[in-house]
Amino acid sequence: MEWGAIPIINENDTVAVDEIKFGENDNLAAMIANIIEADLFINLTSIDGLYDGNPTIFKKAKLIPLVREFTEKIEAAATGETSSAGTGGMKSKVQAAKKVTAIGIPCIIAPAKRKMF
């Protein structure tokens, strides 16, 4: 961290995973962010972010641009449904966000394939 490096966590890049499997990248990255006391946690996804329902199923689902508190409504909006490349769905991203924000690390869930700035 003192070199100014940005860690990119991907459990799938390991050579052998049986003995080190955490379940999915989101929570592994959150654990690392907490250990190194990161300044920011950015979790990339295949959609625009957290919606109030699964946007692939509910066409009127609305993006939730900011979460100030993890309520039952937020928990219910985050489902475990995944894309073909994912394992934990938005549910694991929200779980990871809860882990990092609990110790004061801001979290952004953003689309990986769209230019944001």
N, C-alpha and C positions, 0 to 999 in steps of 0.2 A: 504494500500500500504506500510506503514511503517513496516508491518509484513513480507513483502516479498511474499505476496500471488499473485497468478496469477489468475485474474478473467476470468472465462469461461462463456460467455454470451449465453443463450439459451432461447428465448422468449417462447418456447413450454413447458418449465418446470413450468410455473406459474399455480396456482390453478384455477384462473378465468381470462380470457383474454379479455373479451369484452371491458372493460373500459381502458385497457392498451395496446391494440394491436398497434404495430408500423408498421406492414406489413411483416417484415422478420428479421431474426437474424443479417444479415450483417450490416444493417444501425443502428440497436439498439446497436450492439457492437461498431461500429465506434463512435456513440454519447458518449458512456461510455468511450471509449479510449480518446476522446477529453476532456471530463470532468476531468478525472483523470490525464491527461497529460502523457499518457503511453509512455514508452521508445520504444515499438515495438507493432505492430498490426499484428497478425497472423490470417488469415482467411482460414479455412480448407474447402476443397471441395471434391467432388467425382471424379474429374479428376485431371490431373497433374498440372493444372494452366490455365492461359489465353492463348488461341489459336487464330490464325488469322481467324478462322472459327470454326464452331461447329464440333469437331472431331467425333462425333457420326453420322454426316451426310456427312461431307467431309473427306474422308479417307486420303487426302493429306494435311490436316490442320497441321500447324506447331505451336509448342509451342513458345510463346513469353517470353523469359527468363527474360527480364528486360524492364520495362516501365519507361522512364525518363520524359515523357510528355504525358498528356492525349489529344491526337489528335482525329480528327474525325474518323480516321482509327481505332484507339483503341476502341473508343466508338462503332463503327459499328461491331467490332469483338466480343464484349460482348453482347450476346443475352439474352433474358429473358427465354429461354427454360430451363426446370428444370429436375432433376431426380425425381424419385418417392418420395424421401424424402425431396426435396427442394421446395422453394417457389419463390425465386427471380432470380435464374440462375446466370450466370456470370455477367449479367448486374448489379445486385445489389451488387456484389462483387467489381466491378469497381467503382460504385458510392460510396461505403464505403471507398475504397482505396483513392479516390479523397478527401473525407472528412478528413481523417486522415493525408494524406500527405500535405494537404493545410496548416496545422499548424506544419509541420515538423516531424511527426511521420512516421518512415519507415513502409512499409507494405509488407507482404509476403502472397501470395495466394499459398497454397500448398495442395498436396493430403493428405487426412485424413487417408487413409488406406495403405500407403506405407511408409516404413522406409526411411528417407531422409539422416540421418547421421549415 
